[in-house]
Amino acid sequence: MSQIQPTPAPTETDAADPASEAVVARMRRISVISFLVMILGVGSVLAVIVYRLMTVPGPGTVVSGAIPAEPGRLVSAVSAENRLTVTYQAETGATIVIYDLKTLKESHRIRVGGPQVPRP
């Protein structure tokens, strides 16, 4: 059997090629820059996720109360933004009542119908 001779360890006198050292230094610099950009990107995505989780608006305030019922039949009740529009049908015509949802106070009342006005 033949014995394998170990290779001697490199010494300081063994100088690498200056061109290959420049390539290795450039590759290290590119790798570090790419790593920092990746960390910055992942950090910014995580920051946006945490920000959105922390600033989720809570449920709106609940207003409880009662509004007075009008004579006649309730036709519809529609809520939009800060208003509640309720439509009643009576024998004399329809009435539309608009309430402010924050205070449950009546803000407008519109009567539709009533006596017909003859037109010439």
DSSP file (Angstrom, degrees, kcal/mol; ACC not computed):
  #  RESIDUE AA STRUCTURE BP1 BP2  ACC     N-H-->O    O-->H-N    N-H-->O    O-->H-N    TCO  KAPPA ALPHA  PHI   PSI    X-CA   Y-CA   Z-CA
    1    1 A M              0   0    0      0, 0.0     2,-0.4     0, 0.0     0, 0.0   0.000 360.0 360.0 360.0 146.9    0.0    0.0    0.0
    2    2 A S        -     0   0    0      1,-0.0     2,-0.4     0, 0.0     0, 0.0  -0.774 360.0-131.3-100.6 146.4    1.1    3.4   -0.7
    3    3 A Q        -     0   0    0     -2,-0.4     2,-0.5     1,-0.0    -1,-0.0  -0.756  15.9-128.9 -97.3 140.8    0.9    6.1    1.9
    4    4 A I        -     0   0    0     -2,-0.4    -1,-0.0     1,-0.0     0, 0.0  -0.771  19.5-137.7 -91.1 127.0   -0.6    9.5    1.1
    5    5 A Q        -     0   0    0     -2,-0.5     2,-0.1     1,-0.1    -1,-0.0  -0.698  20.9-121.2 -83.0 129.7    1.6   12.4    2.0
    6    6 A P        -     0   0    0      0, 0.0    -1,-0.1     0, 0.0     3,-0.0  -0.412  27.0-115.2 -68.2 146.1   -0.2   15.3    3.7
    7    7 A T        -     0   0    0      1,-0.1     2,-0.1    -2,-0.1     0, 0.0  -0.604  35.1-107.2 -79.6 141.9    0.0   18.6    1.9
    8    8 A P        -     0   0    0      0, 0.0    -1,-0.1     0, 0.0     3,-0.1  -0.380  36.2-103.4 -70.0 148.2    1.8   21.3    3.9
    9    9 A A        -     0   0    0      1,-0.1     2,-0.1    -2,-0.1     0, 0.0  -0.411  43.5-100.2 -68.3 144.0   -0.2   24.1    5.4
   10   10 A P        -     0   0    0      0, 0.0     2,-0.2     0, 0.0    -1,-0.1  -0.378  40.2-153.0 -66.5 144.4    0.0   27.4    3.5
   11   11 A T    >   -     0   0    0     -3,-0.1     3,-1.3    -2,-0.1     0, 0.0  -0.606  30.8 -99.4-110.3 173.8    2.4   29.9    5.0
   12   12 A E  T 3  S+     0   0    0      1,-0.3    -1,-0.0    -2,-0.2     0, 0.0   0.731 119.8  64.3 -66.9 -20.4    2.4   33.7    4.9
   13   13 A T  T 3  S+     0   0    0      1,-0.1     2,-1.0     2,-0.1    -1,-0.3   0.742  82.2  86.5 -76.0 -21.0    5.0   33.5    2.2
   14   14 A D  S <  S-     0   0    0     -3,-1.3     2,-0.4     1,-0.0    -1,-0.1  -0.707  70.3-165.2 -80.1 106.2    2.5   31.9   -0.1
   15   15 A A        -     0   0    0     -2,-1.0     2,-0.1     1,-0.0    -2,-0.1  -0.774  12.0-132.5 -96.7 134.6    0.8   34.8   -1.6
   16   16 A A        -     0   0    0     -2,-0.4    -1,-0.0     1,-0.1     5,-0.0  -0.377  41.8 -81.2 -77.5 163.9   -2.5   34.5   -3.5
   17   17 A D     >  -     0   0    0      1,-0.1     4,-2.0    -2,-0.1     3,-0.2  -0.464  34.6-136.0 -64.7 130.4   -2.9   36.1   -6.8
   18   18 A P  H  > S+     0   0    0      0, 0.0     4,-1.8     0, 0.0    -1,-0.1   0.832 104.1  55.7 -59.9 -32.5   -3.9   39.8   -6.4
   19   19 A A  H  > S+     0   0    0      2,-0.2     4,-1.9     1,-0.2     5,-0.1   0.913 108.2  46.7 -67.5 -41.4   -6.6   39.5   -9.1
   20   20 A S  H  > S+     0   0    0     -3,-0.2     4,-2.4     1,-0.2    -1,-0.2   0.863 109.8  54.3 -69.7 -33.9   -8.3   36.6   -7.2
   21   21 A E  H  X S+     0   0    0     -4,-2.0     4,-2.3     2,-0.2    -1,-0.2   0.892 108.0  50.2 -63.6 -38.5   -8.1   38.5   -3.9
   22   22 A A  H  X S+     0   0    0     -4,-1.8     4,-2.3     2,-0.2    -2,-0.2   0.894 110.7  49.2 -66.1 -39.9   -9.8   41.5   -5.6
   23   23 A V  H  X S+     0   0    0     -4,-1.9     4,-2.4     2,-0.2    -2,-0.2   0.913 111.7  48.6 -66.0 -42.2  -12.6   39.2   -6.9
   24   24 A V  H  X S+     0   0    0     -4,-2.4     4,-2.1     2,-0.2    -2,-0.2   0.909 112.2  48.7 -64.2 -42.1  -13.1   37.6   -3.5
   25   25 A A  H  X S+     0   0    0     -4,-2.3     4,-2.1     2,-0.2    -2,-0.2   0.898 111.7  49.6 -64.5 -40.3  -13.2   41.1   -1.8
   26   26 A R  H  X S+     0   0    0     -4,-2.3     4,-2.4     1,-0.2    -2,-0.2   0.910 110.3  50.2 -65.7 -41.9  -15.7   42.3   -4.4
   27   27 A M  H  X S+     0   0    0     -4,-2.4     4,-2.4     2,-0.2    -2,-0.2   0.877 109.7  51.2 -64.7 -38.0  -17.9   39.2   -3.9
   28   28 A R  H  X S+     0   0    0     -4,-2.1     4,-2.5     2,-0.2    -1,-0.2   0.929 110.5  48.8 -62.8 -44.0  -17.9   39.7   -0.1
   29   29 A R  H  X S+     0   0    0     -4,-2.1     4,-2.3     1,-0.2    -2,-0.2   0.918 112.5  47.5 -63.0 -44.0  -18.9   43.3   -0.5
   30   30 A I  H  X S+     0   0    0     -4,-2.4     4,-2.5     1,-0.2    -1,-0.2   0.893 112.0  50.9 -64.0 -40.0  -21.8   42.3   -2.9
   31   31 A S  H  X S+     0   0    0     -4,-2.4     4,-2.3     2,-0.2    -2,-0.2   0.907 110.6  48.2 -64.8 -42.2  -22.9   39.6   -0.5
   32   32 A V  H  X S+     0   0    0     -4,-2.5     4,-2.4     2,-0.2    -2,-0.2   0.923 113.0  48.0 -64.8 -44.0  -23.0   42.0    2.5
   33   33 A I  H  X S+     0   0    0     -4,-2.3     4,-2.2     1,-0.2    -2,-0.2   0.922 112.7  48.3 -63.3 -43.9  -24.9   44.6    0.5
   34   34 A S  H  X S+     0   0    0     -4,-2.5     4,-2.1     1,-0.2    -1,-0.2   0.890 111.1  50.8 -64.2 -39.5  -27.4   42.0   -0.7
   35   35 A F  H  X S+     0   0    0     -4,-2.3     4,-2.4     2,-0.2    -2,-0.2   0.909 110.5  49.0 -63.5 -43.1  -27.9   40.6    2.8
   36   36 A L  H  X S+     0   0    0     -4,-2.4     4,-2.4     2,-0.2    -2,-0.2   0.887 110.5  50.3 -65.9 -38.9  -28.5   44.1    4.2
   37   37 A V  H  X S+     0   0    0     -4,-2.2     4,-2.3     2,-0.2    -1,-0.2   0.908 111.1  49.3 -65.0 -41.0  -31.1   44.9    1.5
   38   38 A M  H  X S+     0   0    0     -4,-2.1     4,-2.6     2,-0.2     5,-0.2   0.925 111.6  48.2 -63.5 -44.8  -32.9   41.6    2.3
   39   39 A I  H  X S+     0   0    0     -4,-2.4     4,-2.5     1,-0.2    -2,-0.2   0.903 111.5  50.8 -62.6 -41.1  -32.9   42.3    6.0
   40   40 A L  H  X S+     0   0    0     -4,-2.4     4,-2.1     2,-0.2    -1,-0.2   0.908 111.4  48.0 -63.2 -42.1  -34.2   45.8    5.4
   41   41 A G  H  X S+     0   0    0     -4,-2.3     4,-2.1     2,-0.2    -2,-0.2   0.932 113.7  45.3 -64.6 -47.0  -37.0   44.4    3.1
   42   42 A V  H  X S+     0   0    0     -4,-2.6     4,-2.3     1,-0.2    -2,-0.2   0.901 113.3  51.7 -64.2 -40.4  -38.1   41.7    5.6
   43   43 A G  H  X S+     0   0    0     -4,-2.5     4,-2.2    -5,-0.2    -1,-0.2   0.891 109.3  49.2 -63.6 -39.9  -38.0   44.3    8.4
   44   44 A S  H  X S+     0   0    0     -4,-2.1     4,-2.1     2,-0.2    -1,-0.2   0.889 110.6  50.2 -69.7 -37.5  -40.2   46.8    6.6
   45   45 A V  H  X S+     0   0    0     -4,-2.1     4,-2.1     2,-0.2    -2,-0.2   0.930 112.6  47.0 -64.1 -44.0  -42.8   44.1    5.7
   46   46 A L  H  X S+     0   0    0     -4,-2.3     4,-2.5     1,-0.2    -2,-0.2   0.878 110.1  53.8 -64.1 -37.3  -42.9   43.0    9.4
   47   47 A A  H  X S+     0   0    0     -4,-2.2     4,-2.4     2,-0.2    -1,-0.2   0.903 108.7  48.7 -64.4 -40.5  -43.1   46.6   10.5
   48   48 A V  H  X S+     0   0    0     -4,-2.1     4,-2.5     2,-0.2     5,-0.2   0.907 111.2  50.3 -65.8 -41.1  -46.2   47.2    8.2
   49   49 A I  H  X S+     0   0    0     -4,-2.1     4,-2.0     2,-0.2    -2,-0.2   0.932 113.1  45.2 -63.1 -45.3  -47.9   44.1    9.5
   50   50 A V  H  X S+     0   0    0     -4,-2.5     4,-2.1     2,-0.2    -2,-0.2   0.904 112.2  52.6 -65.1 -41.1  -47.4   45.1   13.1
   51   51 A Y  H  X S+     0   0    0     -4,-2.4     4,-1.5     1,-0.2    -2,-0.2   0.923 110.9  46.4 -60.7 -45.1  -48.5   48.6   12.4
   52   52 A R  H  < S+     0   0    0     -4,-2.5    -1,-0.2     1,-0.2    -2,-0.2   0.861 111.9  50.9 -68.6 -34.2  -51.7   47.4   10.8
   53   53 A L  H >< S+     0   0    0     -4,-2.0     3,-0.6    -5,-0.2    -1,-0.2   0.867 113.1  46.0 -68.8 -34.6  -52.4   45.0   13.6
   54   54 A M  H 3< S+     0   0    0     -4,-2.1    -2,-0.2     1,-0.2    -1,-0.2   0.734 113.6  47.6 -81.2 -22.2  -51.9   47.7   16.2
   55   55 A T  T 3< S+     0   0    0     -4,-1.5    -1,-0.2    -5,-0.2    -2,-0.2   0.112  72.5 136.4-108.5  22.2  -54.0   50.4   14.5
   56   56 A V    <   -     0   0    0     -3,-0.6     2,-0.1    -4,-0.1    -3,-0.0  -0.534  61.4-115.1 -67.1 127.2  -57.1   48.3   13.6
   57   57 A P        -     0   0    0      0, 0.0     3,-0.1     0, 0.0    -1,-0.1  -0.403  29.3-127.9 -67.2 140.6  -60.1   50.5   14.5
   58   58 A G        -     0   0    0      1,-0.2     3,-0.1    -2,-0.1     2,-0.0  -0.166  41.4 -67.9 -77.0 176.1  -62.2   49.1   17.2
   59   59 A P        -     0   0    0      0, 0.0    -1,-0.2     0, 0.0     3,-0.1  -0.346  60.1-103.0 -65.9 148.7  -66.0   48.6   17.0
   60   60 A G        -     0   0    0      1,-0.1     2,-0.2    -3,-0.1     0, 0.0  -0.161  45.1 -84.5 -67.1 165.0  -68.0   51.8   16.8
   61   61 A T        -     0   0    0     -3,-0.1     2,-0.5     1,-0.1    -1,-0.1  -0.512  42.9-130.2 -72.8 139.0  -69.9   53.1   19.8
   62   62 A V        -     0   0    0     -2,-0.2     2,-0.6    -3,-0.1    -1,-0.1  -0.795  16.4-157.7 -94.7 126.1  -73.3   51.5   20.3
   63   63 A V        -     0   0    0     -2,-0.5     2,-0.4     2,-0.0    40,-0.1  -0.907  10.2-170.3-104.2 123.3  -76.2   53.9   20.8
   64   64 A S        +     0   0    0     -2,-0.6     2,-0.3     2,-0.0    -2,-0.0  -0.916  31.8  97.5-114.5 142.6  -79.2   52.4   22.5
   65   65 A G        -     0   0    0     -2,-0.4     2,-0.4     2,-0.0    39,-0.1  -0.973  59.2 -93.6 168.6-171.4  -82.5   54.1   22.8
   66   66 A A        -     0   0    0     -2,-0.3    -2,-0.0    38,-0.1     3,-0.0  -0.970  17.5-149.1-133.9 147.6  -85.9   54.3   21.2
   67   67 A I        -     0   0    0     -2,-0.4     2,-0.1    38,-0.0    38,-0.1  -0.908  36.7-100.9-111.9 146.5  -87.4   56.5   18.6
   68   68 A P        -     0   0    0      0, 0.0     2,-0.3     0, 0.0    -1,-0.0  -0.386  35.5-120.6 -69.6 141.7  -91.1   57.2   18.7
   69   69 A A        -     0   0    0     -2,-0.1     3,-0.0     1,-0.0    -3,-0.0  -0.597  22.5-137.8 -81.5 141.2  -93.4   55.2   16.4
   70   70 A E        -     0   0    0     -2,-0.3     2,-0.2     1,-0.1     4,-0.0  -0.617  29.7 -94.4 -92.7 155.7  -95.4   57.2   13.9
   71   71 A P  S    S+     0   0    0      0, 0.0     2,-0.2     0, 0.0    -1,-0.1  -0.495  91.4  34.9 -67.9 140.2  -99.1   56.3   13.1
   72   72 A G  S    S-     0   0    0     -2,-0.2     2,-0.4    18,-0.1    18,-0.2  -0.698 102.1 -36.7 113.7-166.9  -99.4   54.0   10.2
   73   73 A R  E     -A   89   0A   0     16,-3.0    16,-3.1    -2,-0.2     2,-0.5  -0.775  52.0-121.5-100.6 136.9  -97.4   51.2    8.8
   74   74 A L  E     +A   88   0A   0     -2,-0.4    14,-0.2    14,-0.2     3,-0.1  -0.661  31.5 176.8 -76.0 121.5  -93.6   51.1    8.8
   75   75 A V  E     -     0   0A   0     12,-3.1     2,-0.3    -2,-0.5    13,-0.2   0.886  57.7 -17.2 -94.6 -48.8  -92.4   50.7    5.2
   76   76 A S  E     -A   87   0A   0     11,-1.4    11,-2.9     2,-0.0     2,-0.4  -0.994  42.5-157.8-156.9 158.8  -88.6   50.8    5.5
   77   77 A A  E     -A   86   0A   0     -2,-0.3     2,-0.4     9,-0.2     9,-0.2  -0.954  19.8-178.8-140.9 120.6  -85.7   51.8    7.8
   78   78 A V  E     -A   85   0A   0      7,-2.9     7,-3.4    -2,-0.4     2,-0.5  -0.975  13.1-155.4-127.5 133.2  -82.3   52.5    6.2
   79   79 A S  E     +A   84   0A   0     -2,-0.4     2,-0.4     5,-0.2     5,-0.2  -0.926  19.0 167.1-109.1 129.1  -79.1   53.4    8.0
   80   80 A A  E >   -A   83   0A   0      3,-2.3     3,-2.2    -2,-0.5     2,-0.2  -0.971  60.9 -45.0-143.9 126.2  -76.4   55.3    6.1
   81   81 A E  T 3  S-     0   0    0     -2,-0.4    -2,-0.0     1,-0.3     0, 0.0  -0.357 125.4 -18.7  53.1-114.7  -73.3   57.0    7.6
   82   82 A N  T 3  S+     0   0    0     -2,-0.2    19,-2.4    -3,-0.1    20,-0.4   0.039 121.3  87.4-109.6  26.1  -74.7   58.8   10.7
   83   83 A R  E <   -AB  80 100A   0     -3,-2.2    -3,-2.3    17,-0.2     2,-0.5  -0.935  54.9-157.4-129.0 148.9  -78.3   58.9    9.7
   84   84 A L  E     -AB  79  99A   0     15,-2.3    15,-3.1    -2,-0.4     2,-0.6  -0.993  12.9-161.3-121.8 121.9  -81.3   56.6   10.0
   85   85 A T  E     -AB  78  98A   0     -7,-3.4    -7,-2.9    -2,-0.5     2,-0.4  -0.917   8.7-174.3-108.0 121.3  -84.1   57.1    7.5
   86   86 A V  E     -AB  77  97A   0     11,-3.0    11,-3.1    -2,-0.6     2,-0.5  -0.955   6.9-159.9-118.6 131.7  -87.5   55.7    8.5
   87   87 A T  E     -AB  76  96A   0    -11,-2.9   -12,-3.1    -2,-0.4   -11,-1.4  -0.950   7.9-172.8-115.7 128.0  -90.5   55.7    6.1
   88   88 A Y  E     -AB  74  95A   0      7,-2.9     7,-2.6    -2,-0.5     2,-0.5  -0.893  12.7-148.2-115.9 147.1  -94.1   55.3    7.4
   89   89 A Q  E     +AB  73  94A   0    -16,-3.1   -16,-3.0    -2,-0.3     2,-0.2  -0.976  24.9 166.5-117.2 121.8  -97.2   54.9    5.3
   90   90 A A  E >   - B   0  93A   0      3,-1.7     3,-0.8    -2,-0.5   -18,-0.1  -0.711  51.7 -98.0-122.1 175.5 -100.5   56.3    6.6
   91   91 A E  T 3  S+     0   0    0      1,-0.2     3,-0.1    -2,-0.2   -19,-0.0   0.823 123.5  52.4 -65.0 -29.8 -103.9   57.0    5.1
   92   92 A T  T 3  S-     0   0    0      1,-0.3    22,-0.6    21,-0.1     2,-0.3   0.624 126.2 -78.3 -83.1 -12.2 -102.9   60.6    4.5
   93   93 A G  E <   -BC  90 113A   0     -3,-0.8    -3,-1.7    20,-0.2    -1,-0.3  -0.809  60.7 -48.8 139.7 179.8  -99.7   59.8    2.7
   94   94 A A  E     -BC  89 112A   0     18,-1.3    18,-3.6    -2,-0.3     2,-0.4  -0.569  41.7-157.2 -87.8 149.4  -96.1   58.7    3.4
   95   95 A T  E     -BC  88 111A   0     -7,-2.6    -7,-2.9    16,-0.2     2,-0.6  -0.996   0.4-160.3-127.2 128.9  -93.9   60.3    6.0
   96   96 A I  E     -BC  87 110A   0     14,-3.4    14,-3.2    -2,-0.4     2,-0.5  -0.945  10.3-171.5-109.5 122.5  -90.1   60.1    5.8
   97   97 A V  E     -BC  86 109A   0    -11,-3.1   -11,-3.0    -2,-0.6     2,-0.5  -0.959   6.6-158.5-117.7 129.7  -88.3   60.8    9.1
   98   98 A I  E     -BC  85 108A   0     10,-2.6     9,-3.2    -2,-0.5    10,-1.7  -0.934  10.9-168.0-112.0 126.3  -84.5   61.2    9.3
   99   99 A Y  E     -BC  84 106A   0    -15,-3.1   -15,-2.3    -2,-0.5     2,-0.6  -0.832  24.9-121.7-112.6 148.7  -82.8   60.7   12.6
  100  100 A D  E  >> -BC  83 105A   0      5,-2.7     4,-2.6    -2,-0.3     5,-0.5  -0.807  20.7-149.7 -84.3 123.7  -79.2   61.4   13.7
  101  101 A L  T  45S+     0   0    0    -19,-2.4    -1,-0.1    -2,-0.6   -18,-0.1   0.752  90.5  58.2 -71.2 -23.5  -77.7   58.1   14.9
  102  102 A K  T  45S+     0   0    0    -20,-0.4    -1,-0.2     1,-0.1   -19,-0.1   0.895 127.0  14.6 -72.4 -38.3  -75.4   59.7   17.4
  103  103 A T  T  45S-     0   0    0     -3,-0.2    -2,-0.2     2,-0.2    -1,-0.1   0.551  91.6-131.8-112.2 -11.3  -78.2   61.4   19.4
  104  104 A L  T  <5 +     0   0    0     -4,-2.6     2,-0.3     1,-0.2    -3,-0.2   0.787  59.4 141.9  58.0  30.8  -81.3   59.6   18.1
  105  105 A K  E   < -C  100   0A   0     -5,-0.5    -5,-2.7   -38,-0.1     2,-0.3  -0.766  60.1-105.4 -98.9 147.7  -82.9   63.0   17.6
  106  106 A E  E     +C   99   0A   0     -2,-0.3    -7,-0.3    -7,-0.2     3,-0.1  -0.549  38.4 173.5 -71.7 128.6  -85.1   63.8   14.6
  107  107 A S  E     +     0   0A   0     -9,-3.2     2,-0.3     1,-0.3    -8,-0.2   0.739  63.4  13.7-107.3 -31.2  -83.3   66.0   12.1
  108  108 A H  E     -C   98   0A   0    -10,-1.7   -10,-2.6     2,-0.0     2,-0.4  -0.994  53.3-166.3-145.1 151.1  -85.7   66.1    9.2
  109  109 A R  E     -C   97   0A   0     -2,-0.3     2,-0.5   -12,-0.2   -12,-0.2  -0.983   9.9-174.3-138.0 126.1  -89.4   65.2    8.5
  110  110 A I  E     -C   96   0A   0    -14,-3.2   -14,-3.4    -2,-0.4     2,-0.5  -0.981  10.8-154.5-125.4 126.2  -90.8   65.0    5.0
  111  111 A R  E     -C   95   0A   0     -2,-0.5     2,-0.4   -16,-0.2   -16,-0.2  -0.877  11.7-166.5-101.0 128.1  -94.4   64.4    4.2
  112  112 A V  E     +C   94   0A   0    -18,-3.6   -18,-1.3    -2,-0.5     2,-0.4  -0.934  55.5   6.2-114.7 135.0  -95.1   62.8    0.8
  113  113 A G  E     +C   93   0A   0     -2,-0.4   -20,-0.2   -20,-0.2   -21,-0.1  -0.774  63.9 141.5  99.8-143.9  -98.6   62.8   -0.7
  114  114 A G        -     0   0    0    -22,-0.6     2,-0.0    -2,-0.4   -20,-0.0  -0.535  66.2  -5.0  94.1-166.2 -101.5   64.6    0.8
  115  115 A P  S    S-     0   0    0      0, 0.0     2,-0.3     0, 0.0    -2,-0.1  -0.347  75.7-119.5 -66.1 140.3 -104.2   66.4   -1.1
  116  116 A Q        -     0   0    0     -2,-0.0    -2,-0.0     1,-0.0     0, 0.0  -0.592  18.5-139.1 -79.0 137.5 -103.6   66.6   -4.9
  117  117 A V        -     0   0    0     -2,-0.3     2,-0.1     1,-0.0    -1,-0.0  -0.864  22.1-123.2 -97.2 121.6 -103.3   70.0   -6.3
  118  118 A P        -     0   0    0      0, 0.0    -1,-0.0     0, 0.0     0, 0.0  -0.397  23.5-147.1 -66.2 140.1 -105.2   70.3   -9.7
  119  119 A R              0   0    0     -2,-0.1     0, 0.0     1,-0.1     0, 0.0  -0.885 360.0 360.0-108.7 138.9 -102.9   71.4  -12.5
  120  120 A P              0   0    0      0, 0.0    -1,-0.1     0, 0.0     0, 0.0   0.512 360.0 360.0 -71.1 360.0 -104.3   73.6  -15.3
